[in-house]
Amino acid sequence: MNTCMSCDAEFAASGNNVRLCPACRRQVLEQTWKRQMRVYSLSMLVGLALVVYAFLQFKTGGFTMSEAPISVFVALALGGLGLMGGLFGFSLALFFSMWHKKKS
């Protein structure tokens, strides 16, 4: 019998390196996906803010694409990466969260 590192309950281990009981393992998995969804949603918000900043620079600054400063292009590129990467990561974390959810 092994002892759970989290709740100190004894449980029968199915493998060599099992340190958490099944209930604690499920709780850790659910918290992991929720934490990742929060991180990716923050990434999407920062990306959206950078894209809006770059868009406003183009609208109010009167720039064309050839006249724009490099900082606007960098903000646009990083904002797009943050927005699309955050959307992809959020959807992947949501998928795994639903996959690991306990069926009732």
Number of C-alpha atoms within 10 A of each C-alpha: 8 15 16 19 13 11 11 11 13 13 15 11 16 8 7 6 7 16 16 21 20 14 10 16 15 15 12 12 15 17 13 14 20 16 13 17 21 14 15 23 19 16 22 24 16 18 24 20 17 22 23 15 16 20 15 13 15 16 11 8 10 11 12 10 10 6 9 15 12 9 10 19 14 13 19 21 16 17 24 18 17 24 24 16 16 23 17 14 19 23 15 16 20 16 13 16 19 13 10 14 13 9 6 3
